[in-house]
Amino acid sequence: MFKKILLATDGSEHSIRAADKAVSLASLESGAELHIVYVIDAKQSKDDVLQHWGRDASDKRKYKLQMIEQKAKHAEVKYETIILHGEPGPAIVEYANRNVYDALIIGSRGLNTLQEMVLGSVSNKVAKRAKCPVMIVK
């Protein structure tokens, strides 16, 4: 049913639940692939450098992805992690539309709740513009 799944994550609680659902769906289909996409935007990158001065800011990103990767490994699901740069909503949509996916799974809320209230949620933008089916996990 779902042979190729795209999971958009930011390490938030909602995206961890979305990861659980994505891994669960991928484990149902023999040979299914899970592509885990994480978007680094310019503001986030700048904040990471300022908060982690003198340390590798990429360690924070690796830690966020490590839990999801471990879930996929434990379920014996083939996965690949993709790091994108840009504004999260458009970057996810562009990547999803450029590739062929049976489903895109994303959490209903991310880490930046202030931006969501002002600009609309990333998940809403993705659901409106992605060409493949989108599952929003609460």
ABEGO torsion letter per residue (X at the ends): XBABBBBBBAGBAAAAAAAAAAAAAAAABBGBBBBBBBBBBAAAAAAAAAAABGBBAAAAAAAAAAAAAAAAAAAGBBBBBBBBBEBAAAAAAAAAAABBBABBBBBABBABAAAAAAAEBAAAAAAAABABBBBBBX
